[in-house]
Amino acid sequence: MRIVMIGSGYVGLVSGACLADFGHHITCVDKSEAKIDALERGEVPIFEPGLDAIIEHNRAAGRLDFSKDLAAPVADADVVFIAVGTPSRRGDGHADLSYVYAAAREIAAAVSGFTVVVTKSTVPVGTGDEIERIFREEFPGKDIAVVSNPEFLREGAAITDFKRPDRIVIGTEDARATEVMREVYRPLYLNEAPLYFCERRTSELIKYAANAFLAMKITFINEIADLCEQIGADVQKVAKGIGMDKRIGDKFLHAGPGYGGSCFPKDTLALVKTAQDYDSPMRLIETTVAINDNRKRAMGRKVIAACGGSVRGKKIAVLGLTFKPNTDDMRDAPSITIIQALLDGGATVHAYDPEGMEAAKEMLGTVTYGTDPYEIAEGADAIVLVTEWDEFRALDFKRLKTAMKNPVVVDLRNVYPVTEITRHGFSHFAVGKKTEKR
Ligand code: UGA
């Protein structure tokens, strides 16, 4: 099958590379000349474990190529995926669909013969209808079916998520498009990944509802964590205890500094706006958004409290900056708000992150960056773990204790067993657990 991916960002590249790996012929298109030039030189512009090898392998096999031009590959394509960005629109939080509609018009102008156009970008309910209207009114005579096929990829685990999905949601009521989409995902179907067909609007909502539900689940456990701290319970054990109930499930119950990233914050907000527009407000999600926003600043206050109520003139070592491990993505990362709260409180902040420091430099104020955890811990009054990179799991606490001015660990991801920290003489502050002061 010949497939074109419009947008070679995170979703487009991962999906394109994985579909090529299944034997389809893929052209990834992007307007950014710099991006396509880099990809053609063999450079992968995003950090995603395993992606570079898949891209290299499939380019060499002649199944994956890149193009700045949309028209030629689209004219030959059976399927065109739209995987461009849908950022929050400035001022009102609605998803900005200008890139989606612009891509749709360019695609429609270029197609020849029956073509399936698939929205993979996260788009509000009704976007497929609007694309169809554009095609019908502005490009009459073109034979195009519009399908919704949302992605459920997690950054850092995107290859596995694409190749071993819990489900593939496909929104279409068009019989010809249904057959084409079956063919696109046939290799996954053979792997027993369920293909779930539904109406296009339903499919569009499934994406938002899934992200909103997961964001709500995290927020729920974060509030339980706060209660645990007040009443002397342990949130990890509560999460395990409720997660063993299959109706609840044990995933996405890790308490922490609040969710971030390019998806949950944007998609929860967009869902709230859509619901308000349809006069069907989603109060649970409105509250989730508000709680999560407040939580990030509250984590800054938690660090200040751990430092005895003030960080003025103190040095704080921050481990991990990205919104989660195995990505270089800093978008809406809790570290941004936490560090700002510490700087506002008069602290000096030294930080280290395995992949996120380049992006962080553009977003954070006066932060000093180190080359490893031990360097930034030198003379520090506290270590704050914000992102749970694997390389932070087995730190040499004996060495850190010698290097630090005050032995305080604030573990915002509950990575370290309390005994591991306290036996080296540290005070230990975690999330949703009893504080152990030395
Ligand atoms: C999320 C969804 O998990 C994907 O299914 C979806 O496809 C994607 O958004 C998207 O819409 O494109 P992602 O943002 O990459 O994926 O990352 P997650 O692993 O979901 O984590 C999101 C945030 O929640 C992170 O800040 C993470 O630290 C936090 N989180 C996650 C918790 O605080 N606790 C948890 O138990 C799980």
Boltz pocket constraint, residues with backbone or C-beta under 6 A from the ligand:
constraints:
  - pocket:
      binder: B
      contacts: [[A, 122], [A, 151], [A, 152], [A, 153], [A, 154], [A, 155], [A, 156], [A, 211], [A, 214], [A, 218], [A, 251], [A, 252], [A, 253], [A, 254], [A, 255], [A, 256], [A, 257], [A, 258], [A, 259], [A, 260], [A, 261], [A, 262], [A, 263], [A, 264], [A, 267], [A, 323], [A, 324]]
      max_distance: 6.0
